[in-house]
Amino acid sequence: MKKQLNYDELIALLRRRIKECGSQKDFAAMAGISAQYVSDVLHRRREPGQAILDALELQRVVTYREKD
């Protein structure tokens, strides 16, 4: 089974990939998106869309569970 990430782990992965690219601007250029959009995702103002998920090699999976 492939590893599932929670939102905090996704943001941490995004931060690592940004660091590997050198900057938010460089990551954004590589992903074909704006640096502002990357910033919005990092600051949790927007959900990561398909372009960011593709750049991180992730896919969105929706799950449900019983109430506590």
BAZA-641325 format. One record per residue (C-alpha): x negated, y negated, z negated; residue in one letter; residue number from 1. Coordinates in pm, 1 decimal. Layout:
N
PT;px;py;pz;residu;num
PT;X;Y;Z;A;NUM;
...
***
This chain:
68
PT;px;py;pz;residu;num
PT;0.0;0.0;0.0;M;1;
PT;-128.1;-345.1;86.9;K;2;
PT;-186.4;-592.3;-193.1;K;3;
PT;94.4;-834.7;-267.3;Q;4;
PT;6.9;-1185.3;-380.2;L;5;
PT;206.7;-1415.4;-599.8;N;6;
PT;222.1;-1785.8;-519.3;Y;7;
PT;-70.6;-1876.9;-747.2;D;8;
PT;-286.8;-1612.9;-577.7;E;9;
PT;-188.2;-1743.4;-234.7;L;10;
PT;-295.8;-2095.5;-334.1;I;11;
PT;-624.8;-1959.4;-474.0;A;12;
PT;-686.8;-1774.0;-145.9;L;13;
PT;-610.5;-2091.3;48.9;L;14;
PT;-859.8;-2284.7;-165.3;R;15;
PT;-1128.7;-2020.0;-101.7;R;16;
PT;-1069.9;-2028.4;274.0;R;17;
PT;-1084.1;-2408.6;272.0;I;18;
PT;-1416.3;-2390.5;88.6;K;19;
PT;-1545.5;-2137.4;344.5;E;20;
PT;-1444.6;-2373.8;627.5;C;21;
PT;-1607.6;-2671.0;457.4;G;22;
PT;-1306.6;-2896.8;404.7;S;23;
PT;-927.7;-2919.7;424.5;Q;24;
PT;-969.1;-3103.6;753.5;K;25;
PT;-1186.1;-2824.2;897.5;D;26;
PT;-943.8;-2555.5;778.8;F;27;
PT;-652.0;-2748.1;926.2;A;28;
PT;-829.8;-2783.3;1261.7;A;29;
PT;-906.7;-2410.0;1266.1;M;30;
PT;-541.5;-2328.2;1188.0;A;31;
PT;-402.6;-2584.3;1433.7;G;32;
PT;-216.9;-2781.4;1166.4;I;33;
PT;-254.0;-3120.2;998.2;S;34;
PT;-474.8;-3178.3;696.9;A;35;
PT;-175.0;-3347.0;528.5;Q;36;
PT;26.0;-3026.3;563.1;Y;37;
PT;-257.4;-2829.0;401.0;V;38;
PT;-267.5;-3084.3;119.8;S;39;
PT;109.2;-3060.2;72.2;D;40;
PT;87.0;-2681.4;40.0;V;41;
PT;-204.4;-2704.5;-204.6;L;42;
PT;-6.6;-2947.7;-419.2;H;43;
PT;308.5;-2734.8;-390.4;R;44;
PT;508.1;-3003.0;-213.3;R;45;
PT;573.3;-2766.2;78.4;R;46;
PT;587.3;-2392.2;125.3;E;47;
PT;317.7;-2236.9;343.2;P;48;
PT;454.2;-2180.7;691.6;G;49;
PT;359.4;-1930.3;957.2;Q;50;
PT;46.3;-2116.0;1072.8;A;51;
PT;-105.7;-2108.3;723.3;I;52;
PT;2.6;-1750.2;667.5;L;53;
PT;-155.4;-1651.8;1000.7;D;54;
PT;-479.5;-1830.2;910.3;A;55;
PT;-485.5;-1640.6;578.4;L;56;
PT;-386.5;-1315.0;751.8;E;57;
PT;-76.3;-1285.3;536.1;L;58;
PT;287.9;-1221.4;599.0;Q;59;
PT;584.5;-1335.7;395.5;R;60;
PT;775.8;-1056.9;221.0;V;61;
PT;1091.8;-1126.3;23.3;V;62;
PT;1168.2;-899.1;-270.2;T;63;
PT;1446.4;-876.5;-522.3;Y;64;
PT;1461.0;-725.8;-868.2;R;65;
PT;1712.2;-666.8;-1141.4;E;66;
PT;1770.4;-935.6;-1398.4;K;67;
PT;1605.6;-891.9;-1737.0;D;68;
***
